[in-house]
Amino acid sequence: ILHGAEIVLPVFDSLRVRLVDGAGEVFGPDDVLVARVGLTEWQMIDDFDGDGRTDAVVAGWSSGGGSGTFVELMHFVLRGDENSDFVWVWSGAVPLGDRVQVRGLSTTDRGIEAQLTVHGTEDPLCCPTVDVVRQYEISDGILREGGR
């Protein structure tokens, strides 16, 4: 849904990555991979905060090509009007963790609910085993953990 959007990666010093078909890569000198990003199938579109603008909340990931795949809940806002092209604009993200598994996203009367599998104290990084549900909300145009 967010073809052509640009993602900002705080984990990589606020590097900007343009998406093509839901994924993107940035290369540095000598064509060395700096970062790879992608969106998952967990995507929701609605006016989550009632401000009259359409929001998108998407589970995405980023990696520097080495150890670690950083999963985030990303927020975009649809900008434009009938006289110009509509474009999805990056609004921010909430980190979910390294190699966290997203099992689902849904809306509730308290906001946005993420069903996740996270690491327990004895879990290796490859294999989280603890199922949790976390609440998120968009208020004042910012995605935050917590519910109404």
N, C-alpha and C positions, 0 to 999 in steps of 0.2 A: 504493500500500500504506500510505502514511503520512497518509491523510486526517485532518485535524484536528490533526496534530502541530504543534508550535511550533519554529521555527528561530531560532537566535541568530546574528546577523551581526556578527562582529568587525570587518569592514571598515567597517561603519557604526556604530561606537561601541557594539557589543553590542546593537543594536536587535533586538527580538523581533518575529517575523512569524508569524502563525497561517496554516497552509496549509488551503486548500479545494481539493479535487481536485488536489493536488500543486503548487499555486501560491499566491502571496499578494502583497499590496501593502500599503504603508504610506504614508499621506498626512499631510502636515504642515499648518500654517496655510494658509488660502486654497486648500485642496485641491491643494497642490503635491505631486507625487510625490516621496517620499523614497527609497523602495527598492521594487524588484520582485524576487521570488525564484521559483524553480521547481525541480522535480526532473526529472531525465531518465529515460529508460527503463532506465538502467543501475542496477539495484537488486538487492541480494542479502540474503537472510535466513538466518541460521545462528547457532549458538553459537560464534563465531569464536575465543573465548579459553578455552573449556571451563569457564566459571564457572557454568554451569547456567542462565544467562539468555539469552534470544533477542536477538541483535543484528541491526540492519539497517545496511548500508553502501550509500550512495546517492550517485551523482554529481549535484550540483546546481549552481545558478548564482545570482548576484545582480547587480543593476545599479541604479545610482542614476538611470537615465534618460538619462544623458549618455554620454560615451565610457567604454568598459570594460564587459566582462561577466566577472565574477570567478567562476571555476569552482573548486569545492571537492569533496573527498570527505568526505561527512557521515556521522556515526555516531549512531545512535539505539539505545536499549535498551527492550525491552518490559517494562513494569512492571504490576503488578496480580496478582490471584489469582482463584480461582474464586468468591470472595465479593464481588468488585468488578469494575468494568470494566477491561479491559486498555487501556493507552494507551502510545503511543510517546513516549519522553522523550529530548530532545536530550542528547547526551553530548559532542559536540565535532566539530571538522572539521579537515582538513588542506588548506591552499590548494594548488591545482594550477597556477594562473596565470590571467592575463588572456587571455580568448578561446582558451584551450587546448581542444582537441577530444578528447573521450573516445570511443575506438573500442571499448572493451570492459572489463569487469570479470570476474574469475574467481578462484576459490580454488585455491591450490596447496599443496603440503606446506610451503611457507615462509610462508604467510599469504594475503594478498589481493594480486592482481596487477592493475594498471591499465595498459591499453594506451592510450597518449596520442599526440596529435600536438601538438608544442610549437613555439615559435618558434626558428628558427636566428638567427644573428647578423645576417643580411641580410634577414630576413623582415619585411614590414610587419605591423603589429598585426592587420590583418584576416585574414591568411593564413599560419598556421603550416604548416611543411612537414616538420618533423623527427619521425619516429616513434620513440618510446621506450617502454620497459616499466619501470614502477616498482613496487617491493614495499612493502606496508604490513602492519601487524599491529595487533591489539588486545591490549594487555597491561595489567593492573591497571585495566581498564575504559576505557583511553584508546587512541584510534586514533593510530598513529604511522607515519611513513615508516620503512622498514627491514623486513627479513624475519627470520624465525627462522633 
